[in-house]
Amino acid sequence: MRKYGCFLKREGSSHSLWCNPKTGHVEAIPRHNEIPNKLIKKIVKSLNLPEL
């Protein structure tokens, strides 16, 4: 995510908040070993990142 200009805003107990400074949008991303593809697509879309 840093590769695309996002930065870590803060850490919660089970999620990390990432921000895209270009759009100002913040997204909560779970800290799990595996994240479902559907959730990854939602995160990428909401942060306005290029598709992986």
Kinemage of the C-alpha trace (Angstrom):
@kinemage 1
@onewidth
@group {chain A} dominant
@subgroup {mainchain}
@vectorlist {calphas} color= white
{ca met a 1} P 0.000 0.000 0.000
{ca arg a 2} L 2.914 2.342 0.669
{ca lys a 3} L 4.008 1.671 -2.908
{ca tyr a 4} L 0.847 3.476 -4.053
{ca gly a 5} L 1.239 6.436 -1.688
{ca cys a 6} L -0.932 5.264 1.218
{ca phe a 7} L 0.259 5.568 4.790
{ca leu a 8} L -0.582 3.832 8.048
{ca lys a 9} L -2.717 6.228 10.093
{ca arg a 10} L -3.001 4.121 13.257
{ca glu a 11} L -3.182 0.598 14.638
{ca gly a 12} L -6.264 -0.725 16.386
{ca ser a 13} L -6.588 -3.974 18.308
{ca ser a 14} L -7.440 -6.079 15.250
{ca his a 15} L -7.366 -3.606 12.344
{ca ser a 16} L -4.959 -1.093 10.836
{ca leu a 17} L -6.231 2.192 9.413
{ca trp a 18} L -4.645 3.151 6.106
{ca cys a 19} L -5.118 6.502 4.400
{ca asn a 20} L -4.807 7.535 0.762
{ca pro a 21} L -3.641 11.169 0.990
{ca lys a 22} L -4.684 11.859 -2.615
{ca thr a 23} L -8.343 11.154 -1.800
{ca gly a 24} L -8.322 11.531 1.999
{ca his a 25} L -10.139 8.206 2.305
{ca val a 26} L -9.314 5.985 5.290
{ca glu a 27} L -9.938 2.237 5.241
{ca ala a 28} L -9.811 -0.263 8.110
{ca ile a 29} L -7.827 -3.336 7.097
{ca pro a 30} L -7.937 -6.445 9.277
{ca arg a 31} L -4.637 -7.882 10.474
{ca his a 32} L -5.154 -11.534 9.663
{ca asn a 33} L -2.968 -14.151 8.007
{ca glu a 34} L -5.476 -14.417 5.166
{ca ile a 35} L -7.849 -11.793 3.800
{ca pro a 36} L -10.603 -12.882 1.387
{ca asn a 37} L -10.192 -11.720 -2.229
{ca lys a 38} L -13.574 -9.995 -2.121
{ca leu a 39} L -12.413 -7.827 0.804
{ca ile a 40} L -9.125 -7.034 -0.952
{ca lys a 41} L -11.034 -5.819 -4.011
{ca lys a 42} L -13.241 -3.630 -1.783
{ca ile a 43} L -10.204 -2.100 -0.061
{ca val a 44} L -8.421 -1.439 -3.364
{ca lys a 45} L -11.541 0.182 -4.824
{ca ser a 46} L -12.301 2.322 -1.762
{ca leu a 47} L -8.720 3.633 -1.528
{ca asn a 48} L -8.713 4.286 -5.293
{ca leu a 49} L -5.639 2.101 -5.882
{ca pro a 50} L -4.766 0.325 -9.132
{ca glu a 51} L -6.047 -3.253 -9.342
{ca leu a 52} L -3.586 -5.889 -8.209
